[in-house]
Each structure stands twice: as C-alpha cells, then as structure tokens.
Amino acid sequence: MSTPLSPVEDIKLASRHLRGSLVESLADPLTGALRDDDTQLVKFHGIYQQDDRDLRNERRQQRLEPAYQFMIRARVPGGICTAAQWLAMDRIACTHANGTMRLTTRQTFQLHGVIKRRLKTTIAEINHALLDTLAACGDVNRNVMCSTLPAPVSARAEVTAFATALSDQLTPRTRAYHEIWLDQQPISNTAEELEPIYGDTYLPRKFKIGLAVPPDNDVDIYSQDLGFIAIIEHGQLAGFNVVAGGGMGMTHGEHATYPRLAETLGYCAKTEVLKVATAVVTTQRDFGDRTNRKHARLKYTVESMGLEAFRAEVETRAGVRLAPARDIHFTHTGDRFGWHVEAGSAHFTLFVESGRVTDVGAWRALTGLREIANAALADFHLTPNQNVVLANIAASNRSRVTEILTQHGLGTDRASQTRQLALACVGFPTCGLAMAESERYVADFVTRIDALFSDHGLPDAPVTLRITGCPNGCARPFLAEIALVGKAPGRYNLYLGAAFDGTRMNAPYREALNETEILEVLAPLVARYAAERESGEHFGDYLVRAGHVPAIVGGVAFAAAAQALAAGRGVAA
C-alpha cells in the first residue's frame, strides 16, 4: 500500500493552478482570515497569513478572532531595485503595512501588518512599481540571490544578469496571480493551462537558488538548494561550478530532519546554466518526497538518490555533461560595509540591524534613504544579509550622500563587526512558527557577546552570530560560529563551530538554555580562544581545532550529533 500524499499536495492539485477560492476568501467581510486551504495557496502569491501573537491572549479573552494580518514578500532577483522602486515600497509600507520595510536574508523586501482588505491594493501597487510577489513563497523557486558587489567589475553585470534569467525561467506560468490581484481577464479553461516546468502540483517543497562570486560567500552558497559559483578567468566570467542539495531547516527532536550543505555536481558553461537549473528543478519535482513535507526538500532527494545518481539524472535531463569542478576559495562572508570606490562611481553598504528599515531615535534609515532615493542619488541593491548597498553613486554626488547619511545617523561607526555580521529572523510577534524571540532579541544579545569577547581582550573580533525563533533556518543559523535556535520562550538550543566562510556547519552543543546559561557556557570557550588561538584563526575554526566541537559537514553527521546530545551523550569532537 503506497503512502498517502501530504494534504498540501491535494490542495495544490485541486487549486486550478493556484486559484483555489482566493477570490471568495478575499471578499468575505466576516473574518480577517482566508479559508484554510487558501492560506497554503496564497504563499505562492508571495503572501503569508499571520496574526499578532502579542495580542492572542487578550483577544481570546475578549472572544475575538486573532488579529489577522499578512506578510507580503516581493520578488527582487539579485536584490536589485531602482530608486523609484525603493520609494514605492517605502510608500506602500507606510500606507498599507506597519510603517517599516524589512530587508530579508533572501535579498528582498517584506512588508508586515497588511490587513486583508488592503491586500489587493498593496499587491497592485507593488506591481505598478515593476516588482511583483509571485513565487516569493510557496513550493516553487523563490527569490534568486546573487553576490551584491562581485569583483571584478567586468564580470559583475553578467553574473547579476543570470539571477534575473534564472528567476524568469523558473517563474510559474499560471495566470492566477494576474487574475486575482491585477484584475486581468480569467482564462476560460484552467485545465488547459500548462506549467511546463512545475506541473500541476508544483514542487514538493520550497526551492532556493543563489549565485556566488569568490572570494565572497555573502549568499551562503552551500545553504542553497541549487548554487552557481562563478569562475572568473582573466577578469571575465568563464562559467560556474554547480552545487546542489543544501538547506537549513529541521525540526527539533526529529533526527530524520537536519540542515545540510550543498555538494558539488561539477562545472557548466555559461550557455548551460538554464538547462542545468531546469534539470535540477524537474528532478526534484519528480523524485522529491510528496508524502512528508518535513522530508521534501531537495537535500533529502540528493541524500536518498546519492550524489552520483542525482548528477546522472540532471545530466540526462539537461543534455549536458558536467565537467570537473574548478578550484575555488572563499575568504569572506557577510557584507563589506562602508564605501567601495570604483572609477567614475562609488557604492556605500549600509548596515541595517535585522534588516528593519525604520526611524528609531537618532538612527533614521527610513527618512534618510527616502531622501537619497527622492534625489535619485543612487540605485538600491538589497544584500543577502539584510543590508542595503547604495549603488552607482556618481563621484560628484558622493559628498551629498555622505551628508545625508550623517544627518540621519547612518554612519558605519555604530556597530561592531559581530553586530554587522549578525542575522535574525522576524520571530515574535508575527511568525506563527516562532518558539522564542529573535529580531527583538538579537541586538541585546550581541551587546552581551561583544562584552564577553572584549573582557578577554578581543574587543572587535569578527564572529558570525545568528538567532532564529525556530529551527526552520530562515536566517541560516547552522552556518554561524555561534547560533541560537528558539526552543521555547526565553530558551534556545546553542550551536557552535561553523566555518567563518560558510563551508562548514556548526554542531549541536547545548539544549534549552536561557541567556545566563548561554553566557556561562560561552565564557570559558572565549577565554580559551583568547589564550590559544592561532594567528588569524576564527572562533569557529578554533573550536573545531581544539576539539570542543566536531567538524560537521554532512547533514547525517549533524543529525547524529543532535541525537547524541539529546540522549545525554554530550558532544563528541
């Protein structure tokens, strides 16, 4: 007897290519929510139904339904947007959402707090700005990431263009989005509508693509389902190493789930990129697990098939023989802050804590960036690490941009390197999956970590630190040297020892600790690091070399370490 498909598969199949009953749900004035099945389908349109969890108990006591609201995520390939598009998102956020924009770890915008009756207007206005939200969420390829300021300059535009090309190639073809949100004429027979890449039930689970340009691994390329690593020869883009099977999500206590690093498939020429990407996606479509959504990501497909069999299937479908991978070397993660000057123009990378663009006290990012955009002084490139690059600033405008940044408290001297590298998901109060605080907690926790390192004579040691409210991995926590993953309110699982360059995962170290316990665990490790580190050695590398944690590369090894920790056997290096 075959295992039944997961309920979401039935919802997709019956949806008439993502239409469902969304029109009726949006028109229902008696509730701020959508119908149950539509909450799954609306994700494909770039929207999540949420509620304000800070108000749940109060509203329950008042016998009111939850304070339903919606998060909207845009699709911005490579994070590139114009000043006009930035202004449009700013205006939409202040008119229809909660007055802030959030820059995400997938290099795009999120708007929070949109209520149901404003959803259609909000989506229409985003599209009017020549952006969209289709496929920003759901069981499809999501926003394609790309290194923000890849060098050399001669290859930058070409690498970035591949992000757009991949996004266009893998965008769903259904007209449902345009019918529902943009009032375009419905097609007469949805059964005849074709999804040539995705089919009628799309992918088994979400799918993520990134492009990296060594030596920068700002996109965390090994966390992606599919990654393309640019090979630059004589200053020109020659082709790409292809990696597949990465993914950060897992479930606490379920050791059949685990984060996993992508593995190398080989090298492809520039002309083969779209063929290879389509082949990987369709292989996942046909071989991915549709019975268990916790086991449905590409990483489990690669693990189940084996890398060689997976590569052979991809090569057959693509009609491409992948060559041996070229040598690459990553030395840097995160973003490069401050000014980056080139002949004739300059770029400024602005640190945005947790990606939240707002005005708070002397730090007035919303107003300052609005002034820069209104004057058309720069383009806006969202980074993979929740920051923004003011790009392509003419030499004659650099002093004006500097003046505006200074006037609005947006200099680079306000944050330590660890703070600049830190990532956090949204967490409470809007994410329905959050088990603990993340965005609202990360600033305070970084302050304590900075103090801990400073107490041991390391006042500005660059350490990758990430906090998530749950183990789904939205801020890529398992690639941080120090990671806190929410287990319950005020309690986190602690993970240690990832490589600074994103080429090794961290290891499970302690479970369900509060802040005091976390700092007590870290203090002796930081003390030993200060005393025993080698020249240039990062914290995560020291922890592995000194035997405090094992070197974790494979997902199965991560799961085994987590299982040993849960069973009380400790962490074996």
ROTIMAR-402257 format. One record per residue (C-alpha): residue in one letter; x, y, z. Coordinates in nm, 4 decimals. Layout:
N
R  r        c1        c2        c3
R  a         X         Y         Z
...
END
This chain:
573
R  r        c1        c2        c3
R  m    0.0000    0.0000    0.0000
R  s    0.1505    0.3313   -0.1042
R  t    0.1999    0.6112    0.1444
R  p   -0.0648    0.8829    0.1005
R  l    0.0399    1.2227   -0.0243
R  s    0.0627    1.5091    0.2209
R  p   -0.2577    1.7191    0.2469
R  v   -0.0893    2.0174    0.0814
R  e   -0.0405    1.8095   -0.2339
R  d   -0.4169    1.7610   -0.2578
R  i   -0.4725    2.1336   -0.2060
R  k   -0.2328    2.2199   -0.4890
R  l   -0.3853    1.9630   -0.7231
R  a   -0.7381    2.0944   -0.6660
R  s   -0.6356    2.4600   -0.6830
R  r   -0.6730    2.5111   -1.0588
R  h   -0.3135    2.6332   -1.0765
R  l   -0.3106    2.8302   -0.7510
R  r   -0.6559    2.9925   -0.7761
R  g   -0.8411    2.7936   -0.5145
R  s   -1.1140    3.0036   -0.3554
R  l   -0.8916    3.3076   -0.3023
R  v   -1.1373    3.5432   -0.4715
R  e   -1.4126    3.4321   -0.2337
R  s   -1.1815    3.4438    0.0698
R  l   -1.0757    3.7986   -0.0059
R  a   -1.4384    3.9070   -0.0468
R  d   -1.5571    3.7589    0.2856
R  p   -1.6207    4.0569    0.5200
R  l   -1.6906    3.8452    0.8279
R  t   -1.3313    3.7484    0.9033
R  g   -0.9851    3.8939    0.8662
R  a   -0.8557    3.5498    0.7630
R  l   -0.8583    3.3412    0.4486
R  r   -1.0117    2.9960    0.4155
R  d   -0.7836    2.7183    0.5409
R  d   -0.6815    2.5810    0.2011
R  d   -0.6251    2.9320    0.0688
R  t   -0.3679    3.0013    0.3410
R  q   -0.1496    2.7452    0.1657
R  l   -0.2151    2.8716   -0.1857
R  v   -0.1622    3.2376   -0.1057
R  k    0.2015    3.1603   -0.0252
R  f    0.2644    3.1016   -0.3957
R  h    0.1459    3.4588   -0.4469
R  g    0.4094    3.5874   -0.2023
R  i    0.1827    3.6197    0.0991
R  y    0.1682    3.4586    0.4443
R  q   -0.1309    3.4828    0.6732
R  q   -0.0189    3.5662    1.0270
R  d   -0.1567    3.7182    1.3430
R  d   -0.0186    3.9408    1.6163
R  r    0.0847    3.6898    1.8822
R  d    0.1330    3.9632    2.1399
R  l   -0.2463    4.0119    2.1278
R  r   -0.3573    3.6485    2.1164
R  n   -0.4472    3.6011    2.4806
R  e   -0.6165    3.9383    2.5098
R  r   -0.8293    3.8782    2.2030
R  r   -0.9103    3.5255    2.3127
R  q   -1.0358    3.6581    2.6461
R  q   -1.2476    3.9098    2.4571
R  r   -1.3827    3.6286    2.2384
R  l   -1.2412    3.7904    1.9281
R  e   -1.0679    3.6133    1.6439
R  p   -0.6892    3.6577    1.6295
R  a   -0.5576    3.9894    1.4977
R  y   -0.5063    3.8515    1.1483
R  q   -0.2635    4.0297    0.9221
R  f   -0.0462    3.9385    0.6272
R  m    0.3204    3.9439    0.5419
R  i    0.3965    4.0211    0.1780
R  r    0.7310    3.9313    0.0250
R  a    0.8487    4.0767   -0.3050
R  r    1.0481    3.9005   -0.5731
R  v    1.3631    4.1027   -0.6469
R  p    1.6187    3.8893   -0.8361
R  g    1.9677    3.9641   -0.7134
R  g    1.8237    4.2289   -0.4808
R  i    1.8494    4.4986   -0.7462
R  c    1.5936    4.7783   -0.7457
R  t    1.5825    5.1363   -0.8654
R  a    1.5418    5.4457   -0.6510
R  a    1.1832    5.4699   -0.7809
R  q    1.1090    5.1142   -0.6703
R  w    1.2588    5.1801   -0.3267
R  l    1.0329    5.4848   -0.2908
R  a    0.7323    5.2817   -0.3990
R  m    0.7995    5.0126   -0.1374
R  d    0.8558    5.2845    0.1243
R  r    0.5221    5.4479    0.0395
R  i    0.3369    5.1156    0.0332
R  a    0.4863    5.0159    0.3702
R  c    0.3768    5.3433    0.5290
R  t    0.0322    5.3409    0.3661
R  h   -0.0764    4.9783    0.3853
R  a    0.1647    4.7986    0.6223
R  n    0.3184    4.8755    0.9617
R  g    0.5341    5.1680    0.8500
R  t    0.8571    4.9716    0.8174
R  m    1.0289    4.7722    0.5454
R  r    1.2187    4.4575    0.6310
R  l    1.5151    4.3515    0.4218
R  t    1.5404    3.9735    0.4235
R  t    1.8118    3.7109    0.4186
R  r    1.6892    3.6228    0.0679
R  q    1.7766    3.9680   -0.0626
R  t    1.4274    4.1085   -0.0945
R  f    1.1587    4.3176    0.0814
R  q    0.8999    4.2019    0.3315
R  l    0.6051    4.4127    0.4394
R  h    0.4304    4.3260    0.7653
R  g    0.0927    4.4094    0.9123
R  v   -0.1165    4.4327    0.5943
R  i   -0.4811    4.3577    0.6674
R  k   -0.6964    4.1538    0.4325
R  r   -0.8993    4.4362    0.2821
R  r   -0.5773    4.6100    0.1761
R  l   -0.4084    4.3058    0.0258
R  k   -0.5271    4.3518   -0.3309
R  t   -0.4407    4.7222   -0.3415
R  t   -0.0971    4.6531   -0.1935
R  i   -0.0131    4.3830   -0.4486
R  a   -0.1344    4.6018   -0.7336
R  e    0.0824    4.8914   -0.6205
R  i    0.3883    4.6675   -0.5920
R  n    0.3293    4.5539   -0.9498
R  h    0.2817    4.9132   -1.0629
R  a    0.6386    4.9721   -0.9398
R  l    0.7509    4.6953   -1.1795
R  l    0.8099    4.4495   -0.8969
R  d    0.5940    4.1529   -0.8071
R  t    0.5369    3.8953   -0.5352
R  l    0.4618    3.5862   -0.7444
R  a    0.6700    3.2867   -0.6312
R  a    0.8345    3.4763   -0.3470
R  c    0.6966    3.1987   -0.1236
R  g    0.5424    2.8555   -0.1792
R  d    0.6580    2.5277   -0.3318
R  v    0.8438    2.6891   -0.6198
R  n    1.1776    2.8516   -0.6849
R  r    1.1893    3.1616   -0.4649
R  n    1.3872    3.4839   -0.4946
R  v    1.7177    3.4163   -0.6711
R  m    2.0131    3.5508   -0.4736
R  c    2.3365    3.6909   -0.6128
R  s    2.6546    3.8345   -0.4644
R  t    2.5963    4.2049   -0.4199
R  l    2.9223    4.3623   -0.5360
R  p    3.1068    4.0825   -0.7125
R  a    3.4501    4.1609   -0.8450
R  p    3.5901    4.2129   -1.0948
R  v    3.3641    4.4856   -1.2260
R  s    3.3896    4.3477   -1.5791
R  a    3.2003    4.0322   -1.4753
R  r    2.9519    4.1900   -1.2344
R  a    2.6709    4.2736   -1.4743
R  e    2.6931    3.9347   -1.6434
R  v    2.6743    3.7376   -1.3176
R  t    2.3853    3.9510   -1.1959
R  a    2.2013    3.9001   -1.5240
R  f    2.1971    3.5263   -1.4575
R  a    1.9955    3.5886   -1.1405
R  t    1.7260    3.7567   -1.3483
R  a    1.7430    3.4910   -1.6197
R  l    1.7042    3.2083   -1.3678
R  s    1.4165    3.3882   -1.1982
R  d    1.2375    3.4392   -1.5301
R  q    1.2966    3.0800   -1.6386
R  l    1.1516    2.9353   -1.3184
R  t    0.8577    3.1705   -1.2621
R  p    0.5230    2.9856   -1.2602
R  r    0.3230    3.0362   -1.5802
R  t   -0.0235    3.0325   -1.4212
R  r   -0.2362    3.3416   -1.4851
R  a   -0.3950    3.3097   -1.1407
R  y   -0.1786    3.5859   -0.9926
R  h   -0.2760    3.8346   -1.2632
R  e   -0.6437    3.7429   -1.2455
R  i   -0.6757    3.7656   -0.8674
R  w   -0.4584    4.0657   -0.7871
R  l   -0.4457    4.2664   -1.1118
R  d   -0.7995    4.2121   -1.2424
R  q   -0.6917    4.0590   -1.5690
R  q   -0.9425    3.8535   -1.7655
R  p   -0.9722    3.4971   -1.6319
R  i   -0.8923    3.2219   -1.8769
R  s   -1.1889    3.0093   -1.9780
R  n   -1.0437    2.6666   -1.9028
R  t   -0.7757    2.6363   -1.6344
R  a   -0.7395    2.2649   -1.7128
R  e   -0.5727    2.3622   -2.0412
R  e   -0.3259    2.5960   -1.8672
R  l    0.0234    2.4487   -1.8646
R  e    0.3075    2.4649   -1.6144
R  p    0.5848    2.3197   -1.8321
R  i    0.8441    2.3087   -1.5540
R  y    0.6365    2.2655   -1.2389
R  g    0.3383    2.0578   -1.3461
R  d    0.0008    2.0697   -1.1756
R  t    0.1313    2.0225   -0.8203
R  y    0.4451    2.2364   -0.8464
R  l    0.7407    2.1245   -0.6322
R  p    0.7230    1.9046   -0.3217
R  r    0.8630    2.1949   -0.1149
R  k    1.0289    2.5360   -0.1458
R  f    1.3378    2.5730   -0.3626
R  k    1.6203    2.8268   -0.3342
R  i    1.8919    2.9345   -0.5780
R  g    2.1963    3.1529   -0.5224
R  l    2.4944    3.2761   -0.7239
R  a    2.8261    3.3463   -0.5519
R  v    3.1432    3.5126   -0.6742
R  p    3.4568    3.4013   -0.4867
R  p    3.6223    3.5095   -0.2675
R  d    3.2908    3.6395   -0.1226
R  n    3.0378    3.3882    0.0077
R  d    2.7834    3.6519    0.1057
R  v    2.4953    3.4368   -0.0232
R  d    2.5954    3.1326    0.1868
R  i    2.6087    2.9331   -0.1329
R  y    2.6168    2.5917    0.0382
R  s    2.2851    2.6624    0.2108
R  q    2.1059    2.6784   -0.1252
R  d    1.9094    2.4013   -0.2933
R  l    2.0990    2.4958   -0.6076
R  g    2.4065    2.7150   -0.6252
R  f    2.6166    2.8542   -0.9059
R  i    2.9703    2.9625   -0.8121
R  a    3.1167    3.1984   -1.0694
R  i    3.4521    3.1066   -1.2198
R  i    3.6355    3.4216   -1.3225
R  e    3.9287    3.3843   -1.5613
R  h    4.1340    3.6824   -1.6777
R  g    3.8724    3.9142   -1.5373
R  q    3.5868    3.7530   -1.7327
R  l    3.3109    3.5089   -1.6390
R  a    3.4011    3.1675   -1.7820
R  g    3.1260    2.9528   -1.6281
R  f    3.0051    2.8163   -1.2963
R  n    3.0685    2.5385   -1.0502
R  v    2.7297    2.3842   -0.9705
R  v    2.6373    2.2744   -0.6187
R  a    2.3092    2.1206   -0.5057
R  g    2.1344    1.9799   -0.2010
R  g    2.1759    2.2488    0.0631
R  g    1.9109    2.3590    0.3086
R  m    1.8925    2.4902    0.6648
R  g    1.5570    2.3755    0.8021
R  m    1.4996    2.0952    1.0511
R  t    1.2589    2.0013    1.3294
R  h    1.3572    1.9846    1.6951
R  g    1.3716    1.6249    1.8174
R  e    1.3098    1.4698    1.4748
R  h    1.6529    1.3419    1.3797
R  a    1.5440    1.2333    1.0334
R  t    1.5456    1.6078    0.9614
R  y    1.8663    1.8080    0.9512
R  p    2.0421    2.1015    0.7873
R  r    2.2702    2.0069    0.5033
R  l    2.5409    2.1656    0.2904
R  a    2.5132    2.1534   -0.0872
R  e    2.7536    1.9209   -0.2666
R  t    2.9417    1.9883   -0.5869
R  l    2.7948    1.8459   -0.9064
R  g    3.0565    1.9837   -1.1447
R  y    3.1228    2.2728   -1.3783
R  c    2.8986    2.4102   -1.6528
R  a    2.9497    2.6678   -1.9238
R  k    2.7502    2.9903   -1.9233
R  t    2.5319    2.8609   -2.2047
R  e    2.4319    2.5612   -1.9938
R  v    2.3135    2.7377   -1.6780
R  l    1.9414    2.7494   -1.7576
R  k    1.9418    2.3911   -1.8848
R  v    2.1125    2.2658   -1.5684
R  a    1.8842    2.4661   -1.3393
R  t    1.5717    2.3384   -1.5131
R  a    1.7001    1.9823   -1.4946
R  v    1.7668    2.0094   -1.1209
R  v    1.4212    2.1566   -1.0594
R  t    1.2402    1.8912   -1.2622
R  t    1.4417    1.6150   -1.0975
R  q    1.3241    1.7447   -0.7621
R  r    0.9705    1.7723   -0.8983
R  d    0.9680    1.4058   -0.9967
R  f    1.1832    1.2460   -0.7252
R  g    1.1127    1.4659   -0.4218
R  d    0.9121    1.3283   -0.1299
R  r    0.5478    1.4365   -0.1574
R  t    0.4303    1.2260    0.1367
R  n    0.6129    1.4116    0.4162
R  r    0.6729    1.7857    0.3914
R  k    0.9420    1.7657    0.6589
R  h    1.1365    1.5387    0.4251
R  a    1.0517    1.7116    0.0967
R  r    1.3414    1.9500    0.0297
R  l    1.5981    1.8777   -0.2401
R  k    1.8619    1.7991    0.0227
R  y    1.6746    1.4805    0.1146
R  t    1.6297    1.3907   -0.2525
R  v    2.0051    1.4154   -0.3090
R  e    2.0715    1.2194    0.0098
R  s    1.8246    0.9471   -0.0900
R  m    1.9337    0.9153   -0.4523
R  g    2.3036    0.9579   -0.3837
R  l    2.5102    1.2314   -0.5442
R  e    2.6243    1.0250   -0.8437
R  a    2.2750    0.9100   -0.9361
R  f    2.1402    1.2607   -0.8888
R  r    2.4133    1.4067   -1.1110
R  a    2.3435    1.1467   -1.3811
R  e    1.9725    1.2282   -1.3785
R  v    2.0419    1.6007   -1.4069
R  e    2.2886    1.5494   -1.6923
R  t    2.0409    1.3337   -1.8817
R  r    1.7596    1.5857   -1.8450
R  a    1.9812    1.8841   -1.9282
R  g    2.1581    1.7166   -2.2169
R  v    2.4777    1.8446   -2.0588
R  r    2.7855    1.6629   -1.9396
R  l    2.9144    1.8484   -1.6339
R  a    3.2895    1.8934   -1.6320
R  p    3.5048    1.8552   -1.3191
R  a    3.4626    2.1498   -1.0848
R  r    3.7203    2.4274   -1.0976
R  d    3.9232    2.5309   -0.7934
R  i    3.7568    2.7979   -0.5787
R  h    3.8397    2.9649   -0.2494
R  f    3.6108    3.1658   -0.0222
R  t    3.7637    3.4019    0.2333
R  h    3.4778    3.6297    0.3323
R  t    3.1164    3.6136    0.4410
R  g    2.8610    3.8810    0.5169
R  d    2.8749    4.2234    0.3533
R  r    3.1575    4.4698    0.3042
R  f    3.0428    4.7878    0.4775
R  g    3.1152    5.1497    0.4048
R  w    3.2478    5.2950    0.0814
R  h    3.3585    5.0898   -0.2174
R  v    3.5056    5.3224   -0.4786
R  e    3.5475    5.2456   -0.8477
R  a    3.6459    5.4557   -1.1445
R  g    3.3672    5.7048   -1.2023
R  s    3.1308    5.5822   -0.9326
R  a    3.1065    5.4543   -0.5778
R  h    2.8908    5.2293   -0.3631
R  f    2.8070    5.2529    0.0067
R  t    2.6938    4.9461    0.2036
R  l    2.4707    5.0487    0.4929
R  f    2.4305    4.8257    0.7966
R  v    2.0610    4.7753    0.8804
R  e    2.0203    4.5871    1.2076
R  s    1.7984    4.2837    1.1492
R  g    1.7062    4.4396    0.8149
R  r    1.4385    4.6600    0.9717
R  v    1.4244    4.9913    0.7837
R  t    1.2643    5.2373    1.0217
R  d    1.3294    5.5560    1.2165
R  v    1.4318    5.4914    1.5781
R  g    1.5841    5.7727    1.7804
R  a    1.8855    5.9220    1.6070
R  w    1.9014    5.6357    1.3574
R  r    1.6556    5.7363    1.0841
R  a    1.7054    5.4960    0.7959
R  l    1.3533    5.5262    0.6571
R  t    1.3785    5.9044    0.6224
R  g    1.7429    5.9199    0.5173
R  l    1.7144    5.6567    0.2453
R  r    1.3942    5.8196    0.1237
R  e    1.5822    6.1486    0.0792
R  i    1.8587    5.9746   -0.1184
R  a    1.6029    5.7985   -0.3376
R  n    1.3982    6.1142   -0.3944
R  a    1.7110    6.2893   -0.5212
R  a    1.7967    5.9874   -0.7417
R  l    2.1481    5.9833   -0.5977
R  a    2.1854    5.6031   -0.6026
R  d    2.0405    5.2717   -0.7053
R  f    1.9442    5.0347   -0.4252
R  h    2.0856    4.6814   -0.4038
R  l    1.9491    4.4672   -0.1234
R  t    2.2106    4.2320    0.0159
R  p    2.1807    3.8648    0.1194
R  n    2.2459    3.9720    0.4793
R  q    1.9633    4.2186    0.5482
R  n    2.1560    4.5306    0.4480
R  v    2.1407    4.7710    0.1540
R  v    2.4004    4.8980   -0.0925
R  l    2.3585    5.2499   -0.2233
R  a    2.4996    5.1715   -0.5643
R  n    2.6300    5.3553   -0.8674
R  i    2.6772    5.6889   -0.6937
R  a    2.8387    5.9422   -0.9240
R  a    3.1640    6.0875   -0.7921
R  s    3.0035    6.4325   -0.7887
R  n    2.7239    6.3059   -0.5600
R  r    2.9343    6.1215   -0.3057
R  s    2.9677    6.4165   -0.0658
R  r    2.5907    6.4762   -0.0771
R  v    2.5186    6.1114    0.0038
R  t    2.7686    6.1240    0.2907
R  e    2.5994    6.4369    0.4243
R  i    2.2534    6.2776    0.4186
R  l    2.3797    5.9605    0.5867
R  t    2.5472    6.1632    0.8604
R  q    2.2423    6.3828    0.9150
R  h    2.0295    6.0731    0.9719
R  g    2.2717    5.8839    1.1969
R  l    2.3605    5.6257    0.9339
R  g    2.7396    5.6072    0.9619
R  t    2.9320    5.2814    0.9930
R  d    3.0947    5.3506    1.3300
R  r    2.7932    5.2474    1.5358
R  a    2.8320    4.8726    1.5074
R  s    3.0933    4.6114    1.5930
R  q    3.1936    4.3548    1.3343
R  t    2.9907    4.0887    1.5155
R  r    2.6849    4.3138    1.5133
R  q    2.7297    4.3807    1.1427
R  l    2.7547    4.0075    1.0744
R  a    2.4603    3.9080    1.2949
R  l    2.1388    3.7827    1.1371
R  a    1.7972    3.7201    1.2872
R  c    1.4621    3.6073    1.1544
R  v    1.1449    3.8005    1.2376
R  g    1.0245    3.5681    1.5139
R  f    0.7688    3.7100    1.7554
R  p    0.5143    3.8618    1.7285
R  t    0.4178    3.7822    1.3698
R  c    0.5727    3.4492    1.2690
R  g    0.3396    3.1653    1.3563
R  l    0.6299    2.9182    1.3781
R  a    0.8410    3.1140    1.6273
R  m    0.9114    2.9475    1.9625
R  a    1.1284    3.2282    2.1009
R  e    1.2305    3.5873    2.0326
R  s    1.4783    3.6584    1.7556
R  e    1.4657    4.0004    1.5841
R  r    1.3569    4.1752    1.9043
R  y    1.6340    3.9999    2.0998
R  v    1.9385    3.9934    1.8736
R  a    2.0584    4.3496    1.9422
R  d    2.0726    4.2942    2.3182
R  f    2.2372    3.9550    2.2839
R  v    2.5072    4.0903    2.0520
R  t    2.5824    4.3551    2.3142
R  r    2.6481    4.0781    2.5676
R  i    2.8623    3.8798    2.3233
R  d    3.0652    4.1885    2.2368
R  a    3.1213    4.2484    2.6077
R  l    3.2252    3.8868    2.6608
R  f    3.4872    3.8985    2.3858
R  s    3.6041    4.2420    2.4992
R  d    3.6511    4.1132    2.8549
R  h    3.9004    3.8637    2.7125
R  g    4.0978    4.1160    2.5117
R  l    3.9124    4.0699    2.1827
R  p    3.7099    4.3913    2.1583
R  d    3.6182    4.3624    1.7898
R  a    3.6668    4.0001    1.6907
R  p    3.4547    3.9217    1.3837
R  v    3.2202    3.6391    1.4826
R  t    2.9233    3.5156    1.2820
R  l    2.6218    3.5047    1.5143
R  r    2.2658    3.4205    1.4175
R  i    1.9411    3.3850    1.6100
R  t    1.6205    3.2244    1.4879
R  g    1.2926    3.1782    1.6673
R  c    1.2556    2.8215    1.5410
R  p    1.4645    2.5585    1.3589
R  n    1.3291    2.6302    1.0107
R  g    1.6523    2.8154    0.9410
R  c    1.5375    3.1422    0.7790
R  a    1.8487    3.3300    0.8992
R  r    2.0765    3.0384    0.8057
R  p    2.1686    2.9709    1.1701
R  f    2.3519    2.6441    1.1145
R  l    2.6251    2.8287    0.9254
R  a    2.7087    3.0596    1.2179
R  e    3.0007    3.0270    1.4565
R  i    2.7510    3.0963    1.7370
R  a    2.3840    3.0224    1.6760
R  l    2.0788    3.0360    1.8996
R  v    1.7724    2.8493    1.7745
R  g    1.4499    2.9007    1.9660
R  k    1.3185    2.6078    2.1695
R  a    1.0695    2.7864    2.3986
R  p    1.0131    3.1441    2.5150
R  g    1.3453    3.2596    2.6598
R  r    1.5219    2.9313    2.5795
R  y    1.7435    2.8336    2.2880
R  n    1.9464    2.5446    2.1572
R  l    2.3096    2.6500    2.1213
R  y    2.5140    2.5563    1.8141
R  l    2.8859    2.6254    1.7786
R  g    3.1761    2.5879    1.5383
R  a    3.0739    2.6730    1.1830
R  a    3.3383    2.7993    0.9439
R  f    3.3552    3.1754    0.9060
R  d    3.3426    3.1368    0.5269
R  g    3.0266    2.9246    0.5284
R  t    3.1884    2.5989    0.4172
R  r    3.1229    2.4003    0.7381
R  m    2.8135    2.3776    0.9585
R  n    2.8115    2.4235    1.3318
R  a    2.7476    2.1431    1.5789
R  p    2.4711    2.0990    1.8363
R  y    2.6262    2.1942    2.1711
R  r    2.3607    2.2504    2.4400
R  e    1.9818    2.2382    2.4539
R  a    1.7141    2.4666    2.6002
R  l    1.9406    2.7249    2.7667
R  n    1.8381    3.0676    2.8910
R  e    2.0590    3.3702    2.8353
R  t    2.2500    3.3367    3.1622
R  e    2.3263    2.9721    3.0887
R  i    2.4346    3.0509    2.7324
R  l    2.6825    3.3131    2.8508
R  e    2.8112    3.0797    3.1226
R  v    2.8759    2.8115    2.8598
R  l    3.0447    3.0533    2.6216
R  a    3.2661    3.2339    2.8732
R  p    3.5316    2.9595    2.9212
R  l    3.5367    2.8852    2.5484
R  v    3.6006    3.2504    2.4666
R  a    3.8701    3.2626    2.7361
R  r    4.0473    2.9631    2.5855
R  y    4.0104    3.1059    2.2364
R  a    4.1744    3.4301    2.3500
R  a    4.4639    3.2366    2.5029
R  e    4.5109    2.9589    2.2469
R  r    4.4084    3.0930    1.9078
R  e    4.6478    3.0906    1.6183
R  s    4.7170    3.3987    1.4089
R  g    4.4102    3.4897    1.2047
R  e    4.2113    3.1944    1.3400
R  h    3.8373    3.2453    1.3619
R  f    3.6357    3.1397    1.6654
R  g    3.4567    2.8535    1.4895
R  d    3.7781    2.7143    1.3455
R  y    3.9419    2.7260    1.6877
R  l    3.6528    2.5357    1.8486
R  v    3.6968    2.2553    1.5949
R  r    4.0774    2.2504    1.6056
R  a    4.0829    2.2451    1.9856
R  g    3.8319    1.9609    1.9982
R  h    3.5449    2.1455    2.1629
R  v    3.3067    2.0538    1.8785
R  p    3.3259    1.8144    1.5829
R  a    3.3670    1.9379    1.2281
R  i    3.0192    1.8970    1.0797
R  v    2.9871    1.8943    0.7021
R  g    2.7168    1.6372    0.6250
R  g    2.3541    1.6502    0.7291
R  v    2.3558    1.2938    0.8615
R  a    2.6550    1.3793    1.0815
R  f    2.4668    1.6813    1.2149
R  a    2.1653    1.4625    1.2971
R  a    2.3848    1.2068    1.4731
R  a    2.5429    1.4797    1.6861
R  a    2.1996    1.6188    1.7738
R  q    2.0749    1.2731    1.8665
R  a    2.3783    1.2097    2.0874
R  l    2.3269    1.5418    2.2639
R  a    1.9577    1.4726    2.3213
R  a    2.0433    1.1302    2.4615
R  g    2.2807    1.2856    2.7130
R  r    2.5977    1.1577    2.5494
R  g    2.7366    1.5084    2.5034
R  v    2.9230    1.6500    2.2058
R  a    3.1962    1.4276    2.0695
R  a    3.4673    1.6006    1.8698
END
